[in-house]
């Protein structure tokens, strides 16, 4: 599944990083603790979080993540948008709660 498929399937908002919409998704990771994501997320995963600051994109780039999804209608900081575009990692948004988004992503990836 590509990030663009996920965007369409769940009607996600694309904040930035459109160049990465063809990234392949290999799994998902849910955490709001940057050190946890840095230590445990795997390449190609989609990170679901409520963190909106620029360090999110630094970690996403370091781990070569497929995309980042912000939950609860949270809006990214300007620096976060800039880094998303520079790194080509899609920064997406949803009104869903973390639990709901994670469950839907899990079900979709298990198909």
Backbone as numpy.savetxt, mean C-alpha at the origin, in Angstrom:
# Nx Ny Nz CAx CAy CAz Cx Cy Cz
-1.90 -11.06 -9.50 -2.73 -9.89 -9.50 -1.85 -8.65 -9.50
-2.23 -7.70 -10.30 -1.52 -6.42 -10.36 -2.20 -5.40 -9.44
-1.45 -4.38 -9.06 -2.00 -3.32 -8.22 -3.22 -2.69 -8.89
-3.16 -2.51 -10.20 -4.30 -1.91 -10.92 -5.56 -2.75 -10.77
-5.42 -4.07 -10.72 -6.57 -4.95 -10.51 -7.18 -4.72 -9.12
-6.31 -4.54 -8.14 -6.75 -4.29 -6.77 -7.50 -2.97 -6.68
-6.96 -1.95 -7.34 -7.59 -0.63 -7.35 -9.00 -0.74 -7.92
-9.13 -1.44 -9.03 -10.44 -1.58 -9.67 -11.39 -2.42 -8.83
-10.91 -3.54 -8.32 -11.75 -4.47 -7.55 -12.34 -3.82 -6.30
-11.54 -3.02 -5.60 -11.97 -2.43 -4.33 -12.21 -0.93 -4.39
-12.25 -0.39 -5.61 -12.51 1.03 -5.81 -11.60 1.89 -4.93
-10.30 1.61 -4.99 -9.33 2.34 -4.19 -8.97 3.65 -4.88
-8.69 4.66 -4.08 -8.23 5.94 -4.60 -6.73 5.85 -4.84
-6.28 6.34 -5.99 -4.85 6.39 -6.28 -4.37 7.81 -5.97
-3.62 7.95 -4.88 -3.09 9.26 -4.50 -1.88 9.63 -5.34
-1.01 8.64 -5.59 0.26 8.91 -6.27 0.90 7.58 -6.67
1.96 7.68 -7.46 2.71 6.48 -7.83 2.07 5.67 -8.94
1.36 6.34 -9.82 0.66 5.65 -10.91 1.58 4.79 -11.76
2.85 5.14 -11.84 3.79 4.35 -12.64 3.95 2.93 -12.12
3.55 2.68 -10.88 3.69 1.35 -10.30 2.42 0.53 -10.31
1.38 1.00 -10.99 0.11 0.27 -10.96 0.19 -1.11 -11.61
1.23 -1.37 -12.37 1.41 -2.69 -12.98 2.27 -3.61 -12.11
2.65 -3.15 -10.92 3.40 -4.00 -9.99 2.60 -5.25 -9.66
3.27 -6.38 -9.61 2.63 -7.64 -9.23 2.55 -7.73 -7.71
1.41 -8.18 -7.21 1.19 -8.35 -5.78 1.48 -9.79 -5.40
2.36 -9.98 -4.42 2.73 -11.32 -3.96 2.14 -11.66 -2.60
1.53 -10.68 -1.96 0.96 -10.90 -0.63 0.60 -9.58 0.01
0.29 -9.63 1.28 -0.07 -8.42 2.01 0.58 -8.40 3.37
0.72 -7.20 3.90 1.27 -7.03 5.25 0.50 -5.91 5.94
0.15 -6.13 7.19 -0.62 -5.15 7.96 0.16 -4.79 9.22
0.50 -3.52 9.35 1.16 -3.04 10.56 1.22 -1.52 10.51
1.22 -0.92 11.68 1.39 0.52 11.79 2.73 0.85 12.46
3.51 -0.17 12.71 4.82 -0.01 13.34 5.89 -0.12 12.26
6.56 0.98 11.96 7.52 1.01 10.87 8.62 -0.03 11.03
9.12 -0.20 12.24 10.19 -1.18 12.46 9.71 -2.61 12.20
8.44 -2.87 12.47 7.87 -4.19 12.20 7.83 -4.44 10.69
7.38 -3.47 9.93 7.31 -3.61 8.48 8.72 -3.76 7.92
9.64 -2.96 8.41 11.01 -3.02 7.93 11.62 -4.40 8.19
11.29 -5.00 9.30 11.87 -6.29 9.65 11.14 -7.49 9.09
9.88 -7.33 8.70 9.08 -8.52 8.37 8.33 -8.51 7.04
8.07 -7.38 6.46 7.36 -7.35 5.18 8.27 -7.90 4.08
7.66 -8.49 3.07 8.43 -9.10 1.98 8.21 -8.34 0.68
9.17 -8.45 -0.20 9.10 -7.84 -1.52 7.80 -8.21 -2.23
7.19 -7.22 -2.85 5.98 -7.46 -3.62 4.69 -7.47 -2.82
4.77 -7.27 -1.52 3.56 -7.24 -0.71 2.91 -5.86 -0.75
1.62 -5.84 -0.45 0.87 -4.59 -0.28 0.82 -4.32 1.22
1.22 -3.14 1.61 1.23 -2.75 3.03 -0.02 -1.95 3.32
-0.79 -2.41 4.30 -2.00 -1.72 4.75 -1.68 -1.04 6.08
-1.91 0.29 6.14 -1.52 1.05 7.32 -2.38 2.29 7.51
-2.25 2.90 8.67 -2.87 4.21 8.89 -1.81 5.30 9.03
-0.56 4.95 8.84 0.52 5.93 8.87 0.53 6.72 7.56
0.67 8.03 7.65 0.57 8.88 6.45 1.84 9.68 6.14
2.86 9.60 6.97 4.04 10.44 6.80 5.03 9.84 5.81
6.02 10.63 5.41 6.95 10.26 4.35 7.78 9.01 4.66
7.98 8.68 5.91 8.76 7.49 6.24 8.09 6.21 5.75
6.78 6.26 5.53 6.07 5.12 4.98 6.65 4.76 3.62
6.87 5.75 2.78 7.39 5.48 1.45 8.86 5.08 1.49
9.60 5.57 2.47 10.99 5.15 2.61 11.06 3.65 2.91
10.20 3.18 3.80 10.15 1.75 4.13 9.63 0.95 2.94
8.59 1.45 2.27 8.03 0.74 1.12 9.09 0.58 0.02
9.89 1.59 -0.17 10.96 1.52 -1.17 12.06 0.55 -0.73
12.46 0.65 0.51 13.50 -0.23 1.06 13.11 -1.70 0.92
11.85 -2.00 1.16 11.35 -3.39 1.11 10.84 -3.78 -0.28
10.85 -2.86 -1.23 10.36 -3.08 -2.59 8.93 -3.61 -2.58
8.07 -2.90 -1.86 6.67 -3.29 -1.75 5.92 -2.92 -3.03
4.83 -3.64 -3.30 4.04 -3.40 -4.51 3.22 -2.12 -4.40
2.70 -1.83 -3.20 1.85 -0.66 -2.99 1.63 -0.46 -1.50
1.10 0.70 -1.16 0.72 1.02 0.21 -0.74 1.47 0.17
-1.55 0.93 1.09 -2.94 1.32 1.21 -3.17 2.03 2.54
-3.65 3.27 2.47 -4.05 4.00 3.67 -5.53 3.75 3.91
-5.88 3.43 5.13 -7.26 3.09 5.49 -7.97 4.28 6.14
-9.26 4.12 6.40 -10.07 5.06 7.16 -10.13 6.47 6.56
-10.05 6.55 5.23 -10.08 7.85 4.55 -8.95 8.79 4.96
-7.85 8.24 5.44 -6.72 9.08 5.82 -6.06 9.66 4.57
-5.53 10.85 4.71 -4.89 11.56 3.60 -3.38 11.60 3.81
-2.60 11.32 2.78 -1.14 11.35 2.93 -0.59 12.76 3.01
0.54 12.90 3.68 1.26 14.16 3.71 1.81 14.46 2.31
2.10 15.72 2.03 2.64 16.12 0.73 3.96 15.41 0.42
4.84 15.31 1.43 6.12 14.63 1.22 5.92 13.15 0.89
4.90 12.56 1.46 4.60 11.15 1.19 4.18 10.99 -0.27
3.36 11.89 -0.76 2.94 11.86 -2.16 4.14 12.00 -3.09
5.01 12.91 -2.76 6.21 13.16 -3.57 7.07 11.90 -3.63
7.30 11.26 -2.49 8.14 10.06 -2.45 7.48 8.90 -3.18
6.18 8.80 -3.10 5.45 7.75 -3.81 5.69 7.88 -5.31
5.56 9.10 -5.80 5.76 9.35 -7.23 7.20 9.06 -7.63
8.15 9.53 -6.84 9.57 9.32 -7.14 9.94 7.84 -7.17
9.37 7.07 -6.26 9.72 5.65 -6.14 8.88 4.76 -7.06
7.79 5.30 -7.61 6.93 4.49 -8.46 6.18 3.42 -7.69
5.92 3.71 -6.42 5.15 2.79 -5.58 3.80 3.42 -5.33
2.73 2.78 -5.81 1.41 3.37 -5.64 1.02 3.58 -4.18
0.51 4.75 -3.91 -0.05 5.09 -2.61 -1.55 5.19 -2.81
-2.26 4.26 -2.18 -3.70 4.10 -2.39 -4.47 4.44 -1.13
-5.77 4.67 -1.28 -6.60 4.99 -0.12 -7.95 4.31 -0.19
-8.52 4.09 1.00 -9.84 3.50 1.13 -10.52 4.03 2.37
-11.83 3.97 2.37 -12.58 4.35 3.57 -12.72 3.16 4.52
-12.35 1.98 4.06 -12.47 0.77 4.89 -11.58 0.83 6.12
-12.00 0.10 7.13 -11.16 -0.12 8.31 -10.05 -1.11 7.93
-8.99 -1.12 8.68 -7.86 -2.01 8.41 -8.29 -3.47 8.34
-9.08 -3.91 9.30 -9.54 -5.30 9.36 -10.28 -5.70 8.08
-11.18 -4.84 7.64 -11.96 -5.12 6.44 -11.09 -5.18 5.19
-10.20 -4.21 5.04 -9.33 -4.18 3.86 -8.42 -5.40 3.84
-7.87 -5.75 4.98 -6.98 -6.91 5.05 -7.72 -8.19 4.71
-8.92 -8.34 5.22 -9.71 -9.53 4.94 -10.05 -9.66 3.47
-10.42 -8.56 2.86 -10.77 -8.58 1.43 -9.55 -8.88 0.58
-8.42 -8.27 0.93 -7.18 -8.55 0.19 -6.81 -10.02 0.32
-6.90 -10.54 1.53 -6.57 -11.96 1.77 -7.45 -12.87 0.91
-8.75 -12.65 0.94 -9.67 -13.48 0.14 -9.35 -13.40 -1.34
-9.04 -12.21 -1.80 -8.73 -12.04 -3.23 -7.44 -12.76 -3.62
-6.44 -12.69 -2.79 -5.16 -13.33 -3.10 -5.22 -14.85 -2.96
-6.18 -15.35 -2.21 -6.32 -16.80 -2.04 -7.03 -17.46 -3.21
-7.64 -16.69 -4.10 -8.37 -17.26 -5.24 -7.44 -17.93 -6.21
